[in-house]
Amino acid sequence: MTAAVLLEGLRHEYRRAGSPPRLALNGVSWEVPEGELFGVLGPNGGGKTTLFRILSTALRPTAGRAALFGIDVAAAPAAAREKIGVVFQSPSLDKKLSVHENMIHQGRLYGLRGQDLRRRASDLLGRLGLADRAGDIVETLSGGLQRRAEIAKGLLHRPALLLMDEPTTGLDPGARRDVWTYLALLKKEGVTVLVTTHLMEEAERCGRLVILDQGNVAALGTPASLKKEIQGDVLTVQTPAPEKLAAGLREKFDLRASVLEGAVRLERPNAHEWISKIMAAFPELVVSASVGKPTLEDVFILHTGHRFWAAAPAGPGE
C-alpha cells in the first residue's frame, strides 16, 4: 500500500542576505500510512510549520523528498493538491460572507458546480453541526464554530489527506474537544489526518506521532510506546544544591540522576519508594520531592536533554 505521507531525508534551510542559513528541517524521514491520525509535536522552532508548508505545496524543500500518495510535492504540486485538504493555523474564511457562501466559493476553486456542490456543502455543514448556522455571517460566529467551518471547507472536495496546522489555536476547552472528536470520526471513515501541535494533551489523541526538536526527529511512535521508554516513574527533587545532590545519588545509590532547571530528576520503577531513602541520606539537600507517571514532556526531555519550551526560539517560518 502506498503511504499517505512519505518523507525521505527532507531538509530545508532559510536563507537571508548577509546572514548564515538557518536549518529548519535536518534530513527528516518517516511515513504515515493511509487512514492514520498522525501528530507532529514540537515547540516553536521545532520545524512543524516548515514541514506543513512543504506538505501543502507552499514551500519547496532545499533537499530530500516529500510525497503524498506517491506524488512528489515538489515535482507535481498541482497533482498533490488534489489529494489534500488544508486547514491553516491562521483563519482563511471570508468573515464578511456567510458560512454557506464561503463553502460555495471554496468549491468553485476546485471546479465544483451546481447541485453537487450545494449537496456537498450542506452535507458537511450538517455533519459538523453547522446546518442551522449556514446563513450566518462568519464574523458573528464563535471561534469554535469558525474552526468547524474551516474544517468543512477543507473537506469539501473530499480529500484523501487532511492537513491541519495547530487545529485548536484560540479555542476554549469545549471547542477543542469537539474538533478532536470530529478528527477521530474522520479517521474511522478512512481519511488520513496529519496535525501539527505544541500541546501535549492533543498529541496524546493521535494514533502515532513524531516529536520534532530544532529540525530533527527526537522520537517517533504511539504515545503509549513513547512513554514506556521512560521505564518507570519520574521523581523530581527540589534542592538548593542540585549538582551536589545528583553527584551524591550517583555515588551512594548508583542512580542515574540528572539536573534539569535547578532540580534533580530520576527515572525509576516505584520511584515513590526512593523519597524516604533520599531524604534520610541527604536531609540538608532536599526541599521537596514529587513523583509522577511519565508524560510526553518526559519523553521529550529523555531524547533532547531539555524541557519542551527550552528549545531554541523560532526563526523565519519556523
C-alpha positions, 0 to 999 in steps of 0.5 A: 500500500502506498503511504499517505505521507512519505518523507525521505531525508527532507531538509530545508534551510532559510536563507537571508542576505548577509546572514548564515542559513538557518536549518529548519528541517535536518534530513527528516524521514518517516511515513504515515500510512493511509487512514492514520491520525498522525501528530507532529509535536514540537515547540516553536522552532521545532520545524512543524510549520516548515514541514506543513508548508512543504506538505501543502505545496507552499514551500519547496524543500532545499533537499530530500523528498516529500510525497503524498500518495506517491506524488512528489510535492515538489515535482507535481504540486498541482497533482498533490493538491488534489489529494489534500485538504488544508486547514491553516493555523491562521483563519482563511474564511471570508468573515464578511460572507456567510458560512454557506457562501464561503463553502460555495466559493471554496468549491468553485476553486476546485471546479465544483458546480451546481447541485453537487456542490450545494449537496456537498456543502450542506452535507458537511455543514450538517455533519459538523453541526453547522446546518442551522448556522449556514446563513450566518455571517462568519464574523458573528460566529464563535471561534469554535464554530469558525474552526468547524467551518474551516474544517468543512471547507477543507473537506469539501472536495473530499480529500484523501489527506487532511492537513491541519496546522495547530487545529485548536489555536484560540479555542476554549476547552469545549471547542477543542474537544469537539474538533478532536472528536470530529478528527477521530470520526474522520479517521474511522471513515478512512481519511488520513489526518496529519496535525501539527501541535505544541500541546501535549494533551492533543498529541496524546489523541493521535494514533502515532506521532513524531516529536520534532526538536530544532529540525530533527526527529527526537522520537517517533511512535504511539504515545503509549510506546513513547512513554514506556521508554521512560521505564518507570516513574519520574521523581523530581527533587527540589534542592538548593544544591542540585549538582551536589545532590545528583553527584551524591545519588550517583555515588551512594545509590548508583542512580542515574540522576540528572539536573534539569532547571535547578532540580534533580530528576530520576527515572525509576520503577516505584520511584515513590519508594526512593523519597524516604531513602533520599531524604534520610541520606541527604536531609540538608539537600532536599526541599521537596520531592514529587513523583509522577507517571511519565508524560510526553514532556518526559519523553521529550526531555529523555531524547533532547536533554531539555524541557519542551519550551527550552528549545531554541526560539523560532526563526523565519517560518519556523 
